[in-house]
Amino acid sequence: MIKLRLRRMGKKKQPHYRIVAAEARWPRDGRFIEVIGYYNPRTDPYTLEVNVERARWWLEHGAQPTDTVRALLVRAGVLPPRQAGQGTVQQARPEASTESANQESNA
């Protein structure tokens, strides 16, 4: 599975990051397929550069962004902001439990 994630760069105590497409099994700072952006949280304001075309291409072809990269892509305008209730955890359907209760009472 291909992930869009951050690759740490810079000296000790002075990090900046590259946004890369990499296989999920590869190490964080190891191999990568392509650099699609740059993020420096230490500047004021932060620096964020993203190749929008390549980011959208990877997303269309099944790449999964990490939570941090997803937030950065929303800031860059590549992804729409998450709506309330669109979390990754699926909620139980209450109608399924009432249907089974109704079927038991009818029997």
PyMOL commands that set and color helices and strands:
alter all, ss='L'
color gray80, all
select helices_A, chain A and resi 52-60+67-76+94-106
alter helices_A, ss='H'
color red, helices_A
select strands_A, chain A and resi 2-11+14-23+34-40+47-50+64-65
alter strands_A, ss='S'
color yellow, strands_A
deselect
rebuild
show_as cartoon
